[in-house]
Amino acid sequence: MNVKFNFDHENLDRVVYVRAVDVSELPADVQAQLSQEEHIYAIHSEDGEQLALAKDRDIAFAIARTNEFAPVSVH
């Protein structure tokens, strides 16, 4: 089946990546604010810049969508 698909190139840069991060990998001042957490979720831009941290995956995806990004999970 050969069907042309028109990609929305305008929104391709609106992708962000969500991944689990060990709290021990974070700076000490951030670790101090996360008393009981073993890992949290980071939201990264396409070039790897960390944009935000969230307590759980669902919140990370909600933050991304609220800011008109398309979140993708990274393992």
N, C-alpha and C positions, 0 to 999 in steps of 0.2 A: 504494500500500500504506500504510494507516494503522495503524501499530502504536505504541502508547504505550511510551515508554522511561522507566524510572524512574532518573533520575540520582541518583548517590550524593552528595547535597549535603554530607554530612559530610566527604568527602575533597576537595572542590573547592579548599579553601585549602591543600592539600598540593602544589600545582603550583609548580615552580621553573623558571627560564629559564636556559639555558646559551648563552653566546655567546663568540666569540673576542674577545680584547682585545689590542691592541698593547702590548708591554712598555713602550714609550716613554710611554704614557698613565698608567702607574702611578707612585706616589710613589717617590722616589729610593731610600729604604731597601729597598723591595720589589725595585726594579730591580737593586740590588746583589746580591741573592740569586739572581738569574736570569741567570747569566753568558752562556749561549749562546742563550737563547730569544729569538725574534722576537715570538712571540705565545703567549699562554696562554689558558685558558678560565675564565671567571667564572661563578659560580652566583648568580643573583639571585632574590629573593623577588618576589611579585606586585607589590609596591609599588616595586620597583626597588632595594631594599637589597641590597648585595653581601654574600653569605653566606660564600662561599669562593672560592678560586682553585685551579685544577688544571693540571698540566702538559700534559695532552691531553684531548680530548673524551671518550674512553672512560672515563678516570678521573673526569672531572666527572660523567658519568652514573652511574658506580658509587657515587660519594660521595652523590649525591642519593638513589639507591635504597636505599643502606645506611641512610640516615636517614629512610626511609619517605616520601620525596617522589616525585612524578611529574615527571621532567625533560622539558622541551620545548626543542627547539633554536630559537634565534633567529638570524636572518641579519643 
